[in-house]
C-alpha cells in the first residue's frame, strides 16, 4: 500500500539512461548575431569503451546500473546511518565491462541570424 499513491500494484518502468544536454558558452560579437556566423569549437566528453570480445556492456549488479549505491551502517542499538556514494564494483560507471575514455572532437557550429527576444 502506497500512502500517497492510493495503493495498487503499479510497476516501475525501466527507462533508458539519458545523458543531459551539453551547453557550451561562446563569446560572440553583436555583428556575429546580426549577420550569422559559422565557427568551430572543441568538445570533450566521456565515452564508454567496451572490452574486447564483449558484445554490449552489462549493468552492474551492485548498483543496478545507476552508478550510485546506498549503504546503511548500524551505529548502536536502534541507530543507523545511511550513506549514498559511488558504487565500489563499477567505480560509479553503472556498467561492469570496459572503462570510460575522454573523447575530444572539433565541431562546426552555426550561429543563426538574429536572436530571440531577451537573449
N, C-alpha and C positions, 0 to 999 in steps of 0.2 A: 504494500500500500504506500503510495506516494502522498505525503502530507499536503503538498500544494497542487499536485497534478491530478488528484481525484482517484488515484488507484489505476487499475487497468494494466494490462500486460503489454506495455509499449516496448518495442525493440529499438535499441540504439543502432542507427545505421552506420556502417563503416564508410567513412569518407576518405577520399584520396588526399594525401598531404598536399597542400597548396603552398607555393612559395609567394611571399609578399612581393608586390611590385617594387622595383628598384627606382629610386629617384636620384638623378644627378643634377646638381645645380650648376648652371653655367653663367658666366658673365657675358653680357651682350650689350651692344650699344642700341640706342633708340633707333638709329638708322637701320640696324640689322632687323629689328622687329617690323619697322615700316616697310622695308623692301624685301625681307625674307633673306635667308642665308643657309648655306649648307656647310657644315663643319664636321670635324672628326673628334671623337672623344675616346679615351682609353677606359675600358671597363674591366674590373677584376671581380671574379666570383668563385665560389666553392663548387666544385663538381665532384660527383661520386665516380670513382674509378674502380670497377669490379676486378676481382682476382681472375687470373687465367683459369679456364676450364669451368667457369660458372656461368650459367645462362642468365640469371637475374638475381639481384640482391634479395635476401630474406630478412623479414622483420625480426628484430631482436626479441628473444623470449623474455628477457628480464624486464624490459620496459614496454613491451608490446608495440614497438616501432615508434614510440613517442620521443625517445631520446632522454627523457627525464624519469626519475624513479623516486617514489615517496617511501621513506622508511620510518618505522616507529621504534623508539627505544624506551625501555622501562627505566625510570629514574628511581622509583621506590614503589612501595605498595600503593597501587591505585593511581600512580603518577606516571604519565608518559609524555614524551616529546616527539613531535613529528617534523621530519626534515625532507625537503624536496631538493634534489640536485641531479647533476648529470649521471646517467647510467654508467656503472662500472664495467659492464660487459661490452658495451659498444662505444664507450667514451663519448656519449651524447649524440651519436650519429643516427641512431634509430635502426640501423642495419648492422648485421654481423659480418658481412662479406665486404672485402675491399677496403678502400680508405678515401678520404677527401683530399682533393688536389686543387690548388689555386690555378685558375684558368684566366688568362688575360687576353682580351680581344679589343681591336680597334673598330669602332662602329661609326658609320657615317650618319649624322643627324641632320634633319632638315627643319629649319625654323620657318614656319608658315608666315605669310604676310599678315600683318595686323595682330591685335591682341584682344582677348575678351575683356569686357568691362571689369575693372577692379584688379587686374593682374599687372 
